[in-house]
Amino acid sequence: MSEAPPKIPGKLELFLGYVKIGLLGFGGVGPWSRHVIVEERKWLSERDYAEVLGLGQILPGPNVGNASVMIGRRFHGLAGALIATAGLYIGPLCILIILSVLYERFGTEPGVAPFMQGVAAAAAGMVIGTALKMGQNLRPPPELIVVGLLAVAGAAFLRLPLPLIVVVLAPLGIWLSLRRSWKRAP
């Protein structure tokens, strides 16, 4: 089954799409970014989004922020990169200013700490759920699933620095992918 070609958003649609991502994803924008860009608006295929997000992950800075620059640029050049990034951050920035004022006033109240713990648990669950959904849709070969599990083990259990995990496992994943494609080549 072939995928439909991606829809190219106008500049206003790009901005508003990223405003929506920023507002929906306050505290955990990754799952919402994928949902809006791939499922709802169909700007990118699952594979294209995974590639952009993967590149955004290894660059310095927030991965979805990096991806917004790359996706905006893909559609509208430098203006698109600026529009997408501004859209992504404008809503959360306004909310953050309001919340910081409220936290300064009410942060020592007894119910605030449990509230923050609950929000953190929900955000972690969304990230894990998105990773599983992307894995199902991309259907990576078994050897790349092993690379992914090694990355999870390195980060979650061994507490290795993320740059070390990327430096070691990215070349391994690339090599395994190339090897698989070479075996299929006529």
C-alpha positions in Angstrom: 0.0 0.0 0.0 1.5 3.3 -1.0 1.2 6.4 1.1 -0.5 9.6 -0.1 1.9 12.4 -0.8 2.4 14.8 2.1 0.2 17.9 2.2 2.2 21.1 2.0 0.9 23.6 4.6 0.7 27.3 3.9 2.6 29.6 6.3 -0.4 30.4 8.4 -1.4 26.7 8.6 2.2 25.8 9.6 2.2 28.5 12.3 -1.2 27.4 13.7 -0.3 23.7 13.5 2.8 24.4 15.6 0.8 26.6 18.0 -1.5 23.7 18.5 1.4 21.3 19.1 2.9 23.7 21.6 -0.3 24.2 23.5 -1.4 20.5 23.5 2.1 19.3 24.4 3.0 21.6 27.3 5.2 19.3 29.4 5.5 16.7 26.7 5.3 18.0 23.2 6.8 14.9 21.4 3.7 12.7 21.3 1.5 15.6 20.1 4.0 16.7 17.5 3.8 13.3 15.8 0.0 13.1 16.1 -0.5 16.5 14.5 2.2 16.3 11.8 1.7 12.6 10.8 -1.8 11.6 11.7 -3.9 14.7 11.7 -2.4 17.1 9.1 -0.5 14.5 7.1 2.4 16.8 6.4 4.9 14.0 6.7 4.8 10.2 6.5 5.6 8.2 9.6 9.1 7.4 8.2 9.9 11.0 7.2 8.8 12.2 10.6 10.9 9.5 12.4 13.9 10.6 10.3 13.5 14.3 11.1 12.9 13.6 14.8 15.9 11.2 14.9 18.1 13.9 13.4 16.6 16.5 15.9 17.4 14.1 18.7 21.1 14.0 18.0 21.5 17.7 17.6 21.9 20.0 20.6 18.7 21.4 21.9 15.1 20.0 22.2 14.4 17.4 19.6 11.0 18.6 18.7 12.2 22.2 18.5 15.0 21.1 16.2 12.4 19.1 14.1 10.2 22.2 13.9 13.1 24.1 12.3 13.7 21.3 9.8 10.1 20.8 8.9 9.4 24.5 8.6 12.4 24.9 6.4 11.3 22.0 4.2 8.0 23.7 3.4 8.9 27.4 3.4 12.7 27.9 3.7 14.1 30.2 6.4 10.7 31.9 6.9 9.1 28.5 7.5 11.7 27.5 10.1 11.1 30.7 12.0 7.3 30.4 11.7 7.2 26.8 12.9 9.6 27.5 15.8 7.7 30.6 16.9 4.4 28.7 16.7 5.8 25.9 18.8 7.1 28.1 21.6 4.7 31.1 21.8 1.8 29.3 23.6 4.0 27.4 26.2 6.0 30.6 26.8 2.8 32.5 27.8 1.6 29.6 29.9 5.0 29.3 31.6 5.0 32.9 32.6 1.5 32.5 34.1 2.5 29.3 35.9 5.7 30.7 37.2 3.8 33.6 38.8 1.3 31.1 40.3 4.0 28.7 41.5 5.8 31.6 43.2 2.6 32.4 45.1 1.4 28.8 45.8 4.4 26.5 45.4 4.7 25.7 49.1 1.1 24.5 49.4 0.9 20.8 50.4 -1.0 19.7 47.2 1.5 21.1 44.7 4.2 18.4 45.0 1.8 15.4 44.4 0.3 17.3 41.5 3.7 17.8 39.9 4.5 14.1 40.4 1.3 13.1 38.7 1.9 15.3 35.8 5.5 13.9 35.4 4.2 10.4 35.4 1.6 11.2 32.7 4.2 12.8 30.5 6.5 9.8 30.8 3.7 7.5 29.8 2.9 9.6 26.8 6.5 9.5 25.6 6.6 5.7 26.1 3.3 5.3 24.3 4.5 7.4 21.3 7.7 5.4 21.0 5.7 2.1 20.9 3.2 3.5 18.4 6.1 4.7 16.1 7.7 1.3 16.4 4.6 -0.5 15.4 4.0 1.8 12.4 7.6 1.7 11.2 8.0 -2.1 11.8 11.8 -2.0 12.2 13.7 -5.3 11.6 14.7 -7.3 14.6 18.3 -6.2 14.7 17.2 -2.5 14.9 14.7 -3.4 17.7 17.8 -4.7 19.5 19.6 -1.5 18.9 16.6 0.5 20.3 16.4 -1.8 23.4 20.2 -1.3 24.0 19.6 2.4 23.9 16.8 2.1 26.4 18.9 -0.1 28.6 21.9 2.3 28.4 19.8 5.3 29.3 17.3 3.9 31.8 19.3 1.2 33.6 23.0 2.0 33.1 22.4 5.8 33.2 24.8 6.4 30.4 25.0 9.9 28.9 22.8 10.3 25.8 25.7 11.5 23.6 27.6 8.3 24.4 24.6 6.2 23.5 24.2 8.0 20.2 27.9 7.9 19.3 28.0 4.1 19.9 24.6 2.9 18.8 23.8 5.3 15.8 26.8 3.9 13.8 25.7 0.4 14.7 22.1 1.0 13.6 23.3 2.7 10.4 25.6 -0.2 9.6 22.9 -2.8 10.3 20.5 -0.9 8.0 23.0 -0.7 5.3 23.9 -4.3 5.6 20.2 -5.3 5.3 19.8 -3.1 2.2 22.9 -4.6 0.6 21.5 -8.1 1.1 18.3 -7.0 -0.7 20.1 -5.3 -3.6 20.2 -7.3 -6.8 
